[in-house]
Amino acid sequence: MDLINDFRDKNLILALSKLIQKESVKPLNIMEICGGHTHSIMKFALPSLVGEHINFVHGPGCPVCVMPKSRIDEACKLASMDNVIFCTLADMLRVPGSKTSLQKLRGEGHDIRALYTPLDALNLAQQNPDKKVIFFAIGFETTTPMSANLVEKTVQQGVKNLYFHINHVTVPAPVRAIMSDQNVRIDAFLGPSHVSVITGSKIYKELADEFKRPIAISGFEPLDIMASVLNLVRQQNAGTYEVYNEYARAVKEEGNVKAKELIAKYFEPCDFVWRGLGEIAQSGMKLKDEFAYLDARVQFDCSVESAGESKACICGQILRGLAKPTDCKVFGKVCNPQNPLGSCMVSGEGACAAYFKYARVG
């Protein structure tokens, strides 16, 4: 099986399109939790294939997009310190803080680096023993095991100059927060496949039961998404709210047990402030107290005074599923990939970036 071309088979996709349009008889608002789904939906023009009743709603599934301005400001403060090498993923460099961004600070001469893999931070620390290397870790459950692995190697090898600013978040908590908002009208969910490879499919069962909404764990190829949409349509018609594992080729009920054990060894849940959603209890991860000597937020002064979000930008509403990028007055005009006002345009997985790139608007 060709895991790319076979899942982009034109005839199969069009066959699913006919079934969806035939069986879809009433409005169905489907929130895709992950930004990867948003980009596939826009790239392959799936809204034009699912019929008039299906409405895709974009959720908070991009770790760069949901990062609050206060955390960006903390990163900028740490990166501005003397004798520091600051490391993170490339998209984070461009996210605007209250006064500046990591990219601007790098242009001013600060040593700020975009990593391809977290383990590069360990190499940097070993190669620069006279420097403080700070790794700004982000991501949902997909990338948390990589950070946990980096922490483990740091501990095992006794590296003393590598510190961690942990910003990992989890999927179920924001979904619950979104569904608890009386203004949101979500009928079903597309669950993130790569997250689910780690967590397993069973973490969504409680959400489906609590809110009586079907959830389809879907791959990112167009055939995956179309098959998942058909299942959600059929569940709507049948009045069921089950967890459907479309991505069974990689997702198991229990997930990756070893990865979850590694996460639990070094991290514990904590409250986390989400852009657009506010503080959500137990929705983030932090280093356990016994590893506080590696925690940049403990070892350095991270106190900041952050400005509010731009009044022109509606990223917060987009992340809550209350608006689409095209509802924003500055979308594609003042706000574009070259001059992003908000995180949804900065990130490669952001909904605004997807609309700008594929919808041919703005």
Helices and strands as residue ranges (DSSP letters): G 5-8, H 10-23, E 28-34, H 35-43, G 46-48, E 54-61, H 69-79, E 84-88, G 90-94, H 102-107, E 112-114, H 119-127, E 132-139, H 144-156, E 162-168, H 172-179, E 188-192, H 193-199, G 201-204, H 205-211, E 215-218, H 222-238, E 243-245, H 257-266, E 267-274, E 278-287, G 289-294, H 296-299, H 315-319, G 325-327, H 343-346, H 351-358
